[in-house]
Amino acid sequence: MTSTFGKRLKQLRLERDITQMDLGKAVNVAYQSISYYENTGGVPKDVNIINNIAQYFDVDIDYLLGNQEERRK
């Protein structure tokens, strides 16, 4: 089951029309990790990775984690 994090990550990535590999390079993780987050419901254990992803997409961390519906407060 895909988590809210995985669903939102994939949605944001597709909106930007970038590959998992491109996103992985941009946030300094392996593309396999991006695939894992999107497809298995996994969430990064390192808060720095979550922060890097949120900054890359210019969204709040709470949006990525499913704690709020608005992308930015």
C-alpha positions as CSV (number, residue, x, y, z in Angstrom):
1,M,0.0,0.0,0.0
2,T,1.4,3.4,-1.0
3,S,1.7,6.0,1.7
4,T,0.5,9.6,1.3
5,F,4.2,10.5,1.1
6,G,4.7,8.1,-1.8
7,K,1.6,9.3,-3.7
8,R,2.4,12.9,-3.2
9,L,6.1,12.4,-4.1
10,K,5.1,10.7,-7.4
11,Q,2.5,13.3,-8.2
12,L,5.0,16.2,-7.7
13,R,7.6,14.3,-9.7
14,L,5.2,13.7,-12.6
15,E,4.0,17.3,-12.5
16,R,7.6,18.4,-13.1
17,D,8.0,15.7,-15.8
18,I,11.3,14.3,-14.2
19,T,12.5,10.8,-13.8
20,Q,13.1,9.0,-10.6
21,M,16.8,9.2,-11.5
22,D,16.7,13.0,-12.0
23,L,14.9,13.5,-8.7
24,G,17.4,11.2,-6.9
25,K,20.3,13.2,-8.2
26,A,18.7,16.4,-7.2
27,V,18.0,15.4,-3.6
28,N,21.1,13.2,-3.3
29,V,19.6,9.7,-3.0
30,A,19.6,6.7,-5.2
31,Y,16.8,6.5,-7.8
32,Q,16.0,3.1,-6.3
33,S,15.1,4.9,-3.0
34,I,12.7,7.2,-4.9
35,S,11.1,4.2,-6.5
36,Y,10.8,2.5,-3.1
37,Y,9.1,5.6,-1.6
38,E,6.7,5.9,-4.4
39,N,5.7,2.2,-4.7
40,T,5.9,0.6,-1.3
41,G,4.8,3.2,1.1
42,G,8.2,3.7,2.6
43,V,9.1,7.0,4.1
44,P,12.7,8.2,4.4
45,K,14.0,7.7,7.9
46,D,16.4,10.6,7.5
47,V,14.6,13.9,8.0
48,N,17.2,15.6,5.9
49,I,16.0,13.6,2.8
50,I,12.4,14.7,3.5
51,N,13.5,18.3,3.9
52,N,15.5,18.1,0.6
53,I,12.5,16.8,-1.3
54,A,10.2,19.4,0.2
55,Q,12.7,22.2,-0.7
56,Y,13.1,20.8,-4.2
57,F,9.4,20.9,-4.9
58,D,8.8,24.0,-2.8
59,V,6.2,22.4,-0.5
60,D,5.8,22.0,3.2
61,I,7.1,18.9,4.8
62,D,3.6,18.5,6.4
63,Y,2.1,18.4,2.9
64,L,4.5,15.6,1.9
65,L,3.7,13.6,5.0
66,G,0.0,14.0,4.6
67,N,-0.5,16.2,7.6
68,Q,-2.0,19.1,5.6
69,E,-3.8,19.5,2.3
70,E,-2.2,22.8,1.2
71,R,1.2,22.6,-0.4
72,R,2.4,25.7,1.3
73,K,1.2,27.5,4.4
